[in-house]
Amino acid sequence: MLTTALIFLVDDLQARKGIDIPIHVDAASGGFVAPFAYPDYDWAFSISRVNSINSSGHKFGMTYAGLGWLLFKDKSLLHKVCEPAWVFWRGLRLP
């Protein structure tokens, strides 16, 4: 499987050079349904290096271009610059 081979290469690079490379998954439109269509396929947060995933809702039509979602594995990965936007849109603080 391609995913396993790529993760192995990145793990090997870290072991040899000490470089830790996190992975972002651009799930596009298929990522919106992939977890439900292929529940046994490891491609998202089940892979330890994956820190963020985005999906593009606008590709399903009848919405504004650019509509999408960005998910982070953990709040600590969210850059501090993003928190004011979250507070503005939601009207509350992150837990």
N, C-alpha and C positions, 0 to 999 in steps of 0.2 A: 504494500500500500504506500502511495506517495507520501501521505502525511507522516507515517512512521519513519520513512527514510529521511525526510527533511528534519524531523525532530532529532533523529540520531545524529545527523550532520551538525546541527546547532549544539547539541549536547557535547559532541566531540570537540568542537571549536572552543567551547567553554572550558573543557578539561585541559586542552592544550595551551590556550592563550589567556584563560581567565576572563574572557569576555562574556557577560551575561546578556543574552538577546531575548527580550520579551517578544511575543507574537501578537499581532492584531489580525483578526479575521474579518475580511470584508465579505459579509454574507450576502450582499446584494439582495436579490428578490428570493432566491432559493433558500437562503438562510432563515427566512420567515417560516417556512414549512418543513425544512430538513429535519429538525429534531423530532417532529411528529411522524414524518414519512420513513425515517431511518433511525429509530431510537437506539440501535446498537452501534451506530457509527460514531467513533470518537473524532470530533472535529472542533469542539468548543471549549468550554471551561473545564471539561474533563481532562484536557491536556494541560499539564502544569504550567507551561510557558505562555499559554494564551491568557492575556490580561484584559483584552477588550474585543468587542464584537459590534459591528454595525449592520443594520438591515435597512433597505430602502423601500419605504412604504409607498412612495410615489409611483413605483413601477407597476402597482396594481391598478392604476387608473383612478379617475374621479377625485384626485387630490392635487394639491399644489406641487409643482416641481420642487424638488429639494426636501420633501418631507422624509424624515428618516429617524432612526433610533440608534443611540450609541450606548452600549452597556459596558460597565466595568466590573471586573471580578470582585473588587473590593473598593470601599470608599477611599482608602489611602492612595489608590492609583489615580483618583480624580484630582486634577491640578487645582490648586487653590484659586486660580483665576476663574474657574468655572463655578465655584460655589455662589458668588453673588447672582449669577444668572439663574441658578436653581432657586435661590431664595426669592428672586423677583417673580419668576413664573409660578412657583408653588405657594409662595407666601409663608413658608416655614423653613426651619433650619434642618440640615441633614442630621440624622440621629448619630 
